[in-house]
Amino acid sequence: MTLSASRQYEFARRIMAGGANAAVEGAFERRATEVMAHDNRGPA
C-alpha cells in the first residue's frame, strides 16, 4: 500500500496515471469515441 504521505506516492501516482493514459490513448487509436475511467482504489 502506498500512503499519500509517503515518499513513493508521487512515483506510484505517475505510474498509475501513465498506465491509464496509455489505455485511453490505445482506445482512441482504435477509433473509440468515448472512454470512461473509474478509480476504485482507496477506503471502502
N, C-alpha and C positions, 0 to 999 in steps of 0.2 A: 504494500500500500504506500502511496506517495502522498504525504500531507502537504497542504499548501504552504506551511511554514518551513518545509524542508528545503535544503539546497537543490535537490533534484527536481523540484516541482516545475520550474521553467523548462528544463530539459524534457521532462515527461510530457508537458503541455505541447511543446513543439513537435515531438514525435507523434502524438495522437492527432494533432491538427494536420500534420503533414500526411498522415495516412488517410484521414477523412477527405482532405483536399484532393489527393490522388484518385480516390474512388469517385468523387464527384466529377473530376476532370475526365476520367475514363468513361463515365456515363454520358457526358455531353459529347465526347468524341464519337460515341456510338449512336449519336442522334437522340439522346434523351431530351425531352423538353422541360422536364421538371425533376428535381431531386429533393427529397426530404431527409434531413438528418436529425437523429434523436440521440441525445446523450443520456443514457440511463444509468450512468455510474453515480455513485455517491450514496449518502444515507437514505434509507427507505422512508 
